[in-house]
Amino acid sequence: MDRTRFTRLTYALFGLALLASNALSLRSSAGLLTVVAVVLSVLVVVAAVTNLVWPGATPFGVSVDIGAQPTWVLALLWLGSALLLAGTALQL
């Protein structure tokens, strides 16, 4: 797996962890900020998965290119994903 594809996979995992956390927050309170957070999480997941499946896709005429990131960025995204998933598991 090349670095660009690994970066896109990392963003997809982070987006899913963020979506799970925000969806759990939405279950407890349906405030405007929570709804906006869920919508933005869905957009992160859609952009990451779209780039994984169709790297050259331009949904709505907009190119969302997620290129290769430095190792420290990927490490922080993996750490953030782990913390979000752990927090979600604890709240369940």
C-alpha positions as a printed NumPy array, in Angstrom:
array([[  0.   ,   0.   ,   0.   ],
       [  1.47 ,   3.341,  -0.976],
       [  1.583,   6.327,   1.351],
       [ -1.249,   8.236,  -0.346],
       [ -3.632,   5.285,  -0.038],
       [ -2.575,   4.755,   3.589],
       [ -3.281,   8.441,   4.289],
       [ -6.751,   8.136,   2.76 ],
       [ -7.415,   5.023,   4.834],
       [ -6.293,   6.898,   7.955],
       [ -8.67 ,   9.779,   7.206],
       [-11.515,   7.296,   6.635],
       [-10.845,   5.623,   9.997],
       [-10.633,   8.995,  11.753],
       [-13.875,  10.109,  10.101],
       [-15.664,   6.94 ,  11.199],
       [-14.396,   7.33 ,  14.77 ],
       [-15.481,  10.976,  14.769],
       [-18.875,  10.039,  13.346],
       [-19.401,   7.354,  16.002],
       [-18.504,   9.78 ,  18.775],
       [-20.707,  12.559,  17.414],
       [-23.625,  10.196,  16.745],
       [-23.449,   9.06 ,  20.357],
       [-23.49 ,  12.708,  21.446],
       [-26.485,  13.314,  19.186],
       [-28.341,  10.521,  20.969],
       [-28.01 ,  12.312,  24.304],
       [-28.607,  15.895,  23.117],
       [-29.904,  17.171,  19.792],
       [-28.481,  20.678,  19.887],
       [-27.519,  22.607,  16.772],
       [-23.789,  22.197,  17.391],
       [-24.142,  18.43 ,  17.737],
       [-26.093,  18.175,  14.482],
       [-23.465,  20.274,  12.677],
       [-20.714,  18.046,  14.093],
       [-22.48 ,  14.921,  12.799],
       [-22.94 ,  16.448,   9.343],
       [-19.271,  17.457,   9.171],
       [-18.243,  13.971,  10.311],
       [-20.323,  12.443,   7.527],
       [-18.634,  14.755,   5.012],
       [-15.173,  13.687,   6.24 ],
       [-16.13 ,  10.018,   5.83 ],
       [-17.628,  10.605,   2.37 ],
       [-14.542,  12.5  ,   1.173],
       [-12.129,   9.879,   2.515],
       [-14.055,   6.877,   1.187],
       [-14.591,   8.568,  -2.18 ],
       [-10.847,   9.158,  -2.466],
       [-10.168,   5.529,  -1.508],
       [-12.573,   4.069,  -4.06 ],
       [-12.329,   6.648,  -6.874],
       [ -9.092,   8.653,  -6.508],
       [ -9.931,  10.978,  -9.408],
       [-13.581,  11.594,  -8.506],
       [-14.988,  15.113,  -8.483],
       [-18.351,  15.05 ,  -6.675],
       [-20.418,  18.145,  -7.46 ],
       [-17.548,  19.336,  -9.668],
       [-15.21 ,  19.73 ,  -6.692],
       [-11.942,  17.831,  -6.42 ],
       [-11.214,  16.626,  -2.904],
       [ -7.696,  15.255,  -3.1  ],
       [ -6.243,  13.758,   0.044],
       [ -2.539,  13.398,  -0.643],
       [  0.242,  11.78 ,   1.325],
       [  0.851,  13.295,   4.766],
       [  3.955,  13.257,   6.978],
       [  4.338,  10.462,   9.513],
       [  3.611,  12.712,  12.5  ],
       [  0.253,  13.737,  10.992],
       [ -0.712,  10.108,  10.453],
       [  0.401,   9.199,  13.972],
       [ -1.756,  11.975,  15.447],
       [ -4.751,  10.888,  13.36 ],
       [ -4.345,   7.276,  14.514],
       [ -4.001,   8.433,  18.128],
       [ -7.081,  10.628,  17.78 ],
       [ -9.028,   7.753,  16.244],
       [ -8.033,   5.433,  19.08 ],
       [ -9.043,   7.984,  21.716],
       [-12.367,   8.708,  20.018],
       [-13.187,   5.009,  19.721],
       [-12.147,   4.353,  23.328],
       [-14.309,   7.235,  24.538],
       [-17.239,   6.   ,  22.487],
       [-16.837,   2.478,  23.88 ],
       [-16.734,   3.815,  27.434],
       [-19.898,   5.865,  26.889],
       [-21.78 ,   2.837,  25.617]])
